[in-house]
Amino acid sequence: MPFIGVLPDREHLFQPSPRRDVGVNDAAAWRLNPAHQQVYDKLWLALDAGLRAAPCGVDPRDCGIAEDEQVFVKPIVNLAGMAVRARAVPADAVPKEAGSFWCERLEGPHTSSDCLVQDGRAVWFAHTRGSDVKDRERPVYWEIGAALPDLEPSIAEWVARRLEGYSGLCNLEMIGGRPIEVHLRGSNGFFDFYGPDFIPAWVALIDGSAFTPPPPIPGGFVISVFGEAMIDEAQCEAAAQQGVRIDIDTHTADRAAILRCSDKDAGLDVLRRLTGLTLA
């Protein structure tokens, strides 16, 4: 199957198939795009964005960061779950951790933007905004289809500067409008809410066929059930009656399930029943 890395329970979304191999996970995308692999180097990405950052072993205090200031520590390259082992620590407590780096901690909205790119030019955007409520720096829910037009000029400029010659889908994850991660694939977990025209348009772009940008995505909400939760068939049926689909997550550490819905309040009500967590 030309789409490489599709999870079995997501195969129904990836139709039609392109004529060439296309990676939909980071390992496949890295392998299939040798000319643009550098975007997976998060230390390079931070320095390219003008942030103070260095490999672990370089003391942040020697780079002008106060000892009690928080910095973010994470692997320089990590294709098996990009946020794995990422955490905030004081500048005077950065571990000498091989293969990791520290970066000044950013403030502001956490966003994830998928972008269709045609020969190094951004031609379509789908934006998602993370909740202010976090679980160990991870947004508890994502608003898919958020209106974030102010981000598009800077994303388009970044794509033109760093993805010359690339055609396909990419994702820029940002905090406060500054990139923290880049993927040569899209936000696969959000595709349920992208509408029926998205995959055919993406495939046409990849294949070099007549391409028309898809319409704005319908949108929805993806809510993470972090930690442990006992989920049975009765709970799934009750959630479905509220328009919420519960998908058990067997792929992400410390996440029991994913809730998908078009009504945020209904989704948060299901989250409360499953975990006791109450969010506004």
N, C-alpha and C positions, 0 to 999 in steps of 0.2 A: 504494500500500500504506500503510495508516494508521500502521504503525511506520516512522518516518522515520530514515534513517541507518544501516540495517542493512547490514553488509558482505555481499557475495554468498555467501561461504562460511559465513555464520552464519544465513542465512534460514530454514533448516530448524528452528531453535530457536524462532522467533517465530510460533508457531501456538497458538491461533487469533488472528485480527486483531481489534483493537478497532474500535469504530464511529467514533471520532474520531482525528485525527492525534496521535501520541505520539512524542516525540523519544527516540532511544536513543543519540545522541551529543550532546556538549555544545552544538554550534552549533545543532542543531535544538531541543534542550531549552530553550536560552536564548530562542530566537525564539518558541517556543510558550507560554512562561510569563512574560509581561511583568510580572505582579504580583510575581514572586519572583526576578527577574534578579539582584538584589543579592547573592545567595549566591555568585555567581561572582567577586565582588570579594574577593580573598584578603587584601588589606590591611584591608578592613572586617572580614573574618572574624577576623583576628588581634586587632584592637583589641577586637572584640566579646567575644573570649575572655579579655580582660584581659592580653594579651601586650604586651611592649614592641616596637613596630614603627613604621616610618615610610617614606615614599618615599625612594628613593635620591637623595642630595643633602642629606638630613638626617644629620648625623654621629652614629652610634650612641654615641660617647663623650660627646656632649652630652646623651644620654638615660640616662646612668649605667651604660653597659656598658664594661667594661675593654677596652683596646686589643687585648689578646691573646685575648679571648673570641671564640669562634666565633658568627657569626650566619648565618642562612639568607637567601640572595638569590634572588628569583624574580619573574616577571612578576606585576603586580597582577591582570590578567585575561588568561587564555590559554585559548581554546576549542579550539585545535589541538594537544592533548597537554598536559594541565595541568602536568606536571612538566618540560616542556622549558625549558632554561636555568636550572633550579634547581640551586644549589650552595651549599656552606658556605664562608665566607671569614672571616678575622680581622676584628674590628670596625674596625681601622684601615686596612683594604684594601677597603672597600665601594666599588664603582665608582659613578660618577655616570651611571647607566644609565637613560635615559629609559624610562618605562613599567614600571619594576621597583621593588621595595621590599625592605627588609630586616626580619627578624624574629628575636627571640631564638631560639636553637636549643633545641628540646625534646629531652628524653631519655625513654626508655621504650619499651614495645611499640608497633610500627607496626601499626595495625588498619584494616580497611575494612569498614564495616557498611552493608548494604543494608536499607532500611526501607520497608515498605508503609505509606502514609499515607492516612488517610480523613478528609477535611475538617480537616486540621491536627492529626490525632491519630495517633500511631504505633500500628499494630495488628499488626505482624509484623516480625521481625528475622532476618537471616542475616549471621553474622559471619565474617570472614576475618582471619587473623593472619599478618603478614609475618615472614620469617626474620630472625634476628639478623645473618646473613651478608648483606652489602650489596655492590652494585656501584655506586659513585658515588651513595650514599644510597638506592639502589633495592634492595628485598628481592630476593634471588635466587629465592626461592620463597614461595608463599602457601599456607597451610593453610586450606582452605575448609570451613566448617562448624565452626569453632572454638567451644568453649563459653565465651562471654564475657558472662554475664548481668550482671556488675557494671557494664558500660557502658550497659545499657539505660535505667536511670532518667535519666541525664544526656542521652542521645540523645533520649528522649521529651520531656524538658523543653525541649531546644533546638528540636525540631520544633514543639512547641506554641507557643513564643515567636516563631519566625521563619518558619514555614510556614502561618500561619493561612489557611484556605480552600483549601489545596492538597490534591488527591487524586491519588495515583499512587505512583511509586517514587522514592526519593531515596537518595543514598549519602553517608555521612560518613566521610572518611578522617581518622584521628586518630593522634597520637603521645602516649603517656602519658595517654590519656583526654581530650586537648584537640584540638578540630578544627583541621585544617590545610587541608582542601579539602572543598567540598560540591558535589555534582552533582545535578541534577534528572533523574537516570536511575540505572540500576543498574550493577553491575560486569559488563558484558556478557561479558567473557572468562571469567567463573566460572559462567555459567548452565548449562553442561554438567553441573554437579554439583548443581543445585538440585532435581532430581526432576521428574516429569511433571505434578505438580499446581500448580507455581509460575506458569507463564505463564497458564493458564486463570483462576487466582485473581486475578492482576494485571489481566487484561482485564476480569473481572467487576467489580472495584473501579473501574476507569476508566469503564466503561459504566454504572455505577450499578445493576448487576444484583445479585441475591442474592450476597453475598460471605461466604465462609468462609475464614479464614486457612489457607494451606497448611501441611502438617506440617513439622517440622524437616527441613532439607535433608540429603541423604545425605552430601555432602561429598567431598573429594578434595584433590589438590594440583596447582597450576599452577607450573611451573618455567621460568624464563627462561634462554635460551641467549644471553647477552650477548656482544657482539663478533662476530667472524667465525667461521663454521664451515662446512665443506664437508659437506653432508648429501646422501646418495644413497638410492636405493630400497632397497638392501641394509640400510642402517642403519635405515631406517624399518621394514622387515620384522622385523629383529632386535629392535627396541624393542617392536614390537607383540606379539611373543611373550612379552615380560615384562609386558604389559598397559599399555604406555606409548604414547601417540599423539604423534607429532611433527607439529606444524603449522608450516610455514615462515611467518615473519612478514615481510611486505612493507610493513607500515604503520608500524612503530616504528623510529626511528633507533637504530642500534647494538644491535639485537636480531635475531639470525639466525633464531630459532625459539622456539616455545613447546612445552613438554612437558606433557601432561595425563595424570594417572594417579590411581589410588586407593591405591597403595602408594608411600610416599615413598622408601623405600630403592631400589626398582626405578627410580624416576625419577631419583634422584641417581646411580645406576649408569650410566644412559644419558647423563646430563650429563657424567660423568667420561670416558666413551668419546668423546664429541663434542668436549670442550674440554680434557681433562686436569685439570679442577678437581675436587678431592676435598673433600666436605663431610661433616660428621658428621650 
